[in-house]
């Protein structure tokens, strides 16, 4: 279970900041870090990553040299942190240059803010300041990819373009790096994802089973847009115990089992953004050497599809300046932005519209229209010849209704349980409602699986979310 106590996190942030400052002053002998001041530390919610915000006395050269020195010392600092603070799990340190001093804020002003608010800079402002390059893939993840020979990249069941596009792009990049790599897919072609370049070449479940029967399984499995193999649906029993398993995901962990090792970064608006950074690291090759490969147009297209859809066409609150920075790189790399938008968010089949008509009949408004619930049943899917993938954009449609702040979407599974998708605006938080039911996600978008009568379930969610309406 993730500890959500903000005061505990603040105490941990302060302790890490203090110890790092002492280590830099006393134990790190690299002269390049002598100009560094640690302004603040922020642990993420599952405490796997600590962002260390630093300022540097001097100009551009001193800044670059200092950041290079910190990067070199990171392994030593992480080890000493573990020893001195007796941490059960040491967070991955990410050094981020803090531009506050450059923007005219004095040291005393910064410290006053820190004392008054318990943090160095407002979280929203810090998120806006982040750059794409400040998201650094964990070294152990890159090492695992480098050491692997045969890799299978697995999206979650009912994959959206973010999950499927990430899997296709990463598999292609690993092949370019000399690996035997495949993306996996599911029996049902997902809406908006089936037309992504390379989808038809991905391994279907029967091909996965055949490869395993022939002894041709992977030595490494990487899940994308999820951090548990149980999100792999029918592929989970096939993949259980097959090689090492790692993950790349941007969803907050809930109260379920511990996430797979890898990269869990809730700041990212999509898994595709994280996979882009992994691919760029792989493509760069050895430090000081020639690039290993170029990011192809098909990689860029698949990643742009994930970025575009997970930000709702850049209209969701998770859209940050670094989202546009990534979009610019991907379009420059060959992604056709107009074509991706048309195929992923705008095209509809007659069958999916027939399903939408039935789902619209289930719309129910609560608390003067500020909470909207809807549902889709297996009977609706059977009657219209559709799959659950055809419901992918229904939550976006519901959240677009004027006055609606929260959306509760119940989707009936084959086993009779309900998959619940929750959405809210920038001021709301649905992660708590999902994580308390062993789900997860983000503040504005989360999900969980529950059982029971749908009317009763809706009433429970509405009652839990209503206090946020004020």
C-alpha positions in Angstrom: 0.0 0.0 0.0 1.3 3.5 -0.9 1.6 5.8 2.1 -0.2 9.0 1.1 0.7 11.0 4.3 2.0 14.3 2.9 3.7 15.2 6.2 5.6 12.0 6.2 6.8 12.7 2.7 7.9 16.2 3.7 9.9 14.8 6.6 11.5 12.3 4.3 12.2 15.0 1.7 13.9 17.1 4.4 16.0 14.2 5.6 17.2 13.3 2.2 18.0 16.9 1.4 20.1 17.3 4.6 22.0 14.0 4.1 22.8 14.8 0.4 24.0 18.3 1.4 26.4 16.8 4.0 27.6 14.1 1.5 28.4 16.7 -1.2 30.2 18.8 1.3 32.3 16.1 3.0 32.4 12.8 1.0 32.1 13.6 -2.7 35.6 14.6 -3.8 34.7 15.7 -7.4 35.5 19.4 -7.6 32.7 19.9 -10.1 30.0 19.6 -7.4 31.6 22.2 -5.2 29.3 24.9 -6.7 26.1 22.9 -6.1 23.4 23.9 -3.6 20.5 21.5 -2.9 17.3 23.6 -2.8 14.8 20.8 -2.3 13.9 17.2 -2.6 10.6 15.6 -3.7 9.8 11.9 -3.4 7.1 10.6 -5.7 4.1 8.9 -4.1 5.5 5.3 -4.1 8.9 6.6 -3.0 10.8 5.0 -5.9 12.1 8.3 -7.3 13.5 11.4 -5.6 13.8 14.6 -7.6 16.7 16.6 -6.3 16.4 20.3 -7.2 19.8 22.0 -7.3 21.2 25.5 -8.1 24.8 26.1 -9.3 27.0 29.1 -8.6 28.4 30.3 -11.9 27.5 30.3 -15.6 26.5 27.8 -18.2 29.8 25.9 -18.1 29.8 25.5 -14.3 26.2 24.4 -14.5 26.9 21.7 -17.1 30.0 20.5 -15.3 28.2 20.4 -11.9 25.3 18.3 -13.4 27.8 16.0 -15.0 29.5 15.5 -11.7 26.2 14.8 -9.9 25.3 12.3 -12.5 28.6 10.5 -12.0 28.2 10.5 -8.2 24.6 9.3 -8.2 25.4 5.7 -7.5 27.6 6.6 -4.6 25.0 9.0 -3.2 22.2 6.5 -3.4 24.3 3.8 -1.6 25.2 6.2 1.2 21.6 7.4 1.5 20.5 3.8 2.1 23.2 3.3 4.7 22.7 6.6 6.6 18.9 6.7 6.6 18.4 2.9 6.8 16.1 2.9 3.8 14.4 -0.4 2.9 14.4 0.7 -0.7 16.6 3.5 -2.0 14.8 6.0 -4.3 16.4 6.6 -7.7 17.9 10.1 -7.6 17.1 12.5 -10.4 19.0 15.8 -10.4 17.0 18.7 -11.8 18.4 22.2 -12.3 16.2 24.7 -10.5 15.9 28.0 -12.4 14.4 30.0 -9.5 17.7 31.8 -8.9 18.1 32.6 -12.6 14.6 34.2 -12.5 15.5 36.7 -9.9 14.4 35.0 -6.7 16.8 35.6 -3.8 18.0 32.8 -1.5 16.2 34.4 1.5 12.9 34.6 -0.5 13.2 30.9 -1.5 13.9 29.8 2.1 11.0 31.9 3.4 8.7 30.2 0.9 10.1 26.8 1.8 9.5 27.4 5.5 6.0 28.8 5.0 4.7 26.2 2.7 6.8 23.2 3.4 8.1 23.0 -0.1 10.4 24.9 -2.3 8.2 25.8 -5.2 4.5 25.2 -5.9 4.0 21.7 -7.3 2.0 22.9 -10.3 4.7 25.5 -11.1 7.5 22.9 -10.8 5.6 20.5 -13.1 5.3 23.4 -15.7 9.1 24.0 -15.4 10.1 20.4 -16.1 11.7 19.6 -19.4 11.6 16.3 -21.4 15.3 15.7 -20.9 14.9 16.0 -17.1 13.0 12.7 -17.2 15.9 10.2 -17.1 15.3 6.5 -17.4 16.5 4.5 -14.4 19.9 3.0 -15.1 18.9 -0.4 -13.9 16.1 -0.5 -16.5 18.5 0.5 -19.3 21.0 -2.1 -18.0 18.3 -4.8 -18.1 17.4 -3.9 -21.7 21.1 -3.9 -22.7 21.7 -7.3 -21.1 18.7 -9.0 -22.6 18.8 -11.1 -25.8 15.1 -11.8 -26.4 12.5 -9.3 -25.2 8.7 -9.3 -25.3 6.9 -6.0 -24.8 3.5 -6.3 -23.3 0.7 -3.7 -23.3 -2.2 -4.0 -20.9 -5.4 -5.9 -21.9 -7.8 -3.8 -24.0 -4.9 -1.6 -25.0 -5.4 2.0 -25.9 -3.1 3.7 -28.4 -0.7 4.7 -25.5 -0.2 1.1 -24.5 -0.1 -0.5 -27.9 1.9 2.4 -29.5 4.5 2.2 -26.7 4.8 -1.6 -27.1 5.3 -1.4 -30.9 7.8 1.5 -30.7 9.9 0.0 -27.9 10.0 -3.4 -29.7 11.1 -1.8 -32.9 13.8 0.2 -31.1 15.1 -2.9 -29.4 15.3 -4.7 -32.7 17.3 -1.7 -34.1 19.6 -2.1 -31.1 20.3 -5.7 -32.1 17.8 -7.5 -29.9 15.3 -10.2 -30.8 12.2 -8.2 -29.7 8.5 -8.5 -30.3 5.4 -6.6 -29.2 2.5 -8.7 -28.0 -1.1 -8.1 -28.8 -4.5 -9.5 -27.8 -7.1 -11.5 -29.7 -9.4 -8.5 -30.1 -8.1 -5.6 -32.3 -8.3 -2.5 -30.1 -10.2 0.5 -31.5 -7.8 3.2 -32.6 -4.8 0.9 -32.1 -5.2 -1.8 -34.7 -4.1 0.6 -37.5 -0.9 1.6 -35.8 2.2 0.7 -37.9 3.5 -2.7 -37.0 0.4 -3.9 -35.2 -0.3 -6.8 -37.6 3.3 -8.1 -37.0 2.8 -8.2 -33.2 2.6 -11.6 -31.6 -1.0 -12.8 -31.0 -1.8 -15.1 -28.0 -1.7 -18.3 -30.2 1.8 -17.3 -31.5 2.9 -16.5 -27.9 1.8 -20.0 -26.8 3.5 -21.6 -29.8 6.8 -19.8 -29.1 6.7 -20.9 -25.5 6.0 -24.5 -26.5 9.0 -24.4 -28.8 11.2 -23.1 -26.0 11.5 -19.7 -27.7 10.3 -17.6 -24.8 12.0 -14.3 -23.8 14.6 -13.7 -21.2 13.0 -10.3 -20.4 9.4 -9.2 -20.4 8.6 -5.4 -20.3 5.1 -4.3 -19.5 4.1 -0.8 -20.8 1.3 1.5 -19.5 0.9 -1.0 -16.6 3.1 -2.2 -13.8 1.6 -5.6 -13.0 1.4 -8.8 -15.2 -2.1 -9.3 -13.9 -3.1 -6.4 -16.3 -2.1 -8.7 -19.2 -5.4 -10.4 -19.3 -5.3 -13.8 -21.1 -1.6 -13.4 -21.6 -0.9 -13.4 -17.9 -0.9 -17.2 -17.4 1.3 -17.6 -20.5 3.9 -15.0 -19.2 3.9 -16.1 -15.5 7.5 -17.1 -14.7 8.8 -16.4 -18.2 12.1 -14.5 -17.8 12.6 -11.4 -15.7 9.7 -8.9 -15.8 10.1 -5.1 -15.8 7.7 -2.2 -16.4 7.4 1.3 -17.8 4.3 3.1 -16.6 2.9 6.5 -15.6 0.0 5.4 -13.3 0.2 5.7 -9.6 0.2 2.4 -7.7 -2.8 1.5 -5.7 -3.1 -0.9 -2.8 -2.4 -4.0 -4.8 0.8 -6.0 -5.1 4.1 -4.2 -5.4 4.8 -2.9 -8.9 7.3 -4.6 -11.1 10.8 -3.0 -11.1 11.3 -0.5 -13.8 10.1 3.1 -14.3 7.0 4.4 -12.6 6.7 8.1 -13.3 3.3 9.8 -12.6 4.6 13.2 -13.9 4.5 11.8 -17.5 1.2 12.4 -19.3 1.6 9.0 -21.1 3.7 5.9 -21.1 4.7 6.8 -24.6 6.5 9.9 -23.3 8.6 7.6 -21.0 9.2 5.1 -23.7 10.4 7.9 -26.0 13.1 8.8 -23.3 14.1 5.1 -23.1 14.4 4.8 -26.9 16.4 8.1 -27.0 18.8 6.7 -24.4 19.1 3.4 -26.3 19.6 5.3 -29.6 22.4 7.5 -28.2 24.7 4.5 -27.7 27.8 4.5 -25.6 28.8 7.9 -24.1 31.2 9.5 -26.5 30.5 7.0 -29.2 28.4 7.1 -32.4 24.6 6.8 -32.1 23.4 3.2 -32.1 20.4 3.8 -34.3 18.0 6.6 -35.4 14.5 7.0 -34.1 12.3 5.9 -37.1 9.2 7.5 -38.4 7.1 4.5 -37.4 8.5 4.7 -33.8 7.6 8.4 -33.8 4.1 7.7 -35.1 3.3 5.0 -32.5 4.6 7.2 -29.7 2.7 10.3 -30.9 -0.5 8.3 -31.0 -0.1 7.4 -27.4 0.9 10.9 -26.3 -2.0 12.5 -28.3 -4.7 10.2 -27.0 -3.6 10.1 -23.4 -3.8 13.9 -23.2 -7.2 13.8 -25.0 -5.7 15.7 -27.9 -3.8 18.0 -25.5 -6.9 19.1 -23.6 -6.6 17.0 -20.4 -5.0 18.5 -17.2 -2.0 16.2 -17.6 -0.8 18.2 -20.6 2.4 20.0 -19.7 5.0 22.0 -21.6 7.1 18.9 -21.8 4.2 17.1 -23.5 4.4 19.6 -26.4 8.2 19.3 -26.3 7.8 15.6 -26.9 5.2 16.1 -29.6 7.5 18.5 -31.4 10.3 15.9 -31.4 8.0 13.1 -32.6 6.4 15.2 -35.4 9.9 16.3 -36.5 10.8 12.6 -36.5 8.1 11.7 -39.0 4.8 11.4 -37.1 1.9 12.6 -39.1 -0.1 14.6 -36.5 -3.2 15.1 -38.6 -3.4 11.4 -39.6 -2.9 10.2 -36.0 -5.6 12.5 -34.7 -8.1 11.3 -37.4 -7.5 7.6 -36.8 -7.3 7.6 -33.0 -9.8 10.1 -31.7 -12.1 11.0 -34.6 -13.0 7.9 -36.7 -16.0 5.9 -35.6 -17.5 2.7 -37.0 -21.3 2.3 -37.5 -21.2 -0.5 -34.8 -19.5 1.7 -32.3 -22.1 4.4 -32.8 -24.8 1.9 -32.3 -23.2 1.0 -29.0 -22.8 4.7 -28.1 -26.6 5.1 -28.6 -27.3 2.4 -26.0 -24.8 3.8 -23.6 -26.2 7.3 -23.8 -29.5 5.8 -22.5 -27.7 4.9 -19.3 -26.5 8.4 -18.6 -27.5 9.4 -15.0 -26.8 12.8 -13.5 -26.2 13.3 -9.7 -25.8 16.3 -7.5 -27.3 18.9 -10.0 -25.4 17.3 -12.9 -22.0 17.6 -11.5 -21.4 13.8 -11.3 -22.3 11.7 -14.4 -22.5 7.9 -14.3 -22.9 5.6 -17.3 -22.4 1.9 -18.0 -21.9 -0.7 -20.7 -23.0 -4.3 -20.4 -22.0 -7.5 -22.2 -25.5 -7.7 -23.7 -24.9 -4.3 -25.3 -21.7 -5.5 -26.9 -23.3 -8.6 -28.2 -26.3 -6.8 -29.6 -24.1 -4.3 -31.5 -21.2 -6.6 -32.5 -18.7 -4.5 -30.7 -16.0 -5.0 -28.1 -15.0 -3.2 -25.0 -12.3 -1.4 -27.0 -15.1 0.5 -28.8 -15.9 2.2 -25.5 -12.4 3.8 -25.3 -13.6 7.4 -25.9 -16.9 7.3 -24.0 -15.4 8.7 -20.8 -14.1 11.7 -22.8 -17.5 12.3 -24.2 -19.1 12.1 -20.8 -16.6 14.5 -19.3 -17.3 17.0 -22.1 -20.9 17.5 -20.8 -21.3 21.1 -19.5 -21.2 21.2 -15.7 -19.9 17.7 -15.2 -17.0 17.5 -12.8 -16.8 13.7 -12.1 -17.5 10.7 -14.4 -18.2 7.2 -13.2 -18.2 4.7 -16.0 -19.0 1.0 -15.3 -18.0 -1.6 -17.8 -19.2 -5.2 -17.3 -16.5 -7.9 -17.7 -17.1 -11.4 -18.9 -16.9 -12.7 -15.3 -19.6 -10.4 -14.2 -17.3 -8.0 -12.3 -17.3 -4.3 -13.3 -14.3 -2.3 -14.5 -14.8 1.2 -13.3 -13.2 4.2 -15.1 -13.2 7.5 -13.1 -12.5 10.9 -14.5 -12.5 14.4 -13.1 -11.4 18.0 -13.8 -8.2 19.7 -12.7 -9.5 20.5 -9.3 -10.8 17.0 -8.5 -9.1 13.7 -7.3 -10.4 10.3 -8.2 -7.2 8.4 -7.4 -8.2 7.9 -3.8 -11.6 6.3 -4.7 -9.8 3.9 -7.1 -6.8 3.0 -4.9 -9.0 2.2 -1.9 -10.5 -0.6 -4.1 -7.1 -1.9 -5.2 -7.0 0.2 -8.3 -4.8 3.1 -9.4 -4.1 5.8 -11.9 -3.8 9.5 -11.5 -5.6 12.3 -9.7 -7.7 13.1 -12.8 -8.0 9.6 -14.3 -8.1 6.3 -12.4 -9.8 2.9 -12.4 -10.5 -0.2 -10.4 -12.4 -3.5 -10.6 -15.4 -4.2 -8.3 -18.2 -6.6 -7.9 -21.8 -6.0 -7.0 -25.1 -4.5 -8.2 -24.3 -1.6 -10.6 -26.9 0.7 -9.0 -25.4 0.2 -5.6 -21.9 0.6 -6.9 -22.7 3.9 -8.6 -24.3 5.2 -5.4 -21.2 4.3 -3.4 -18.9 6.1 -5.8 -21.2 9.1 -6.0 -21.3 9.3 -2.2 -17.5 9.1 -2.0 -16.9 11.8 -4.6 -19.6 14.2 -3.6 -17.7 15.9 -0.7 -15.3 17.3 -3.3 -18.1 19.3 -4.9 -18.0 21.8 -2.0 
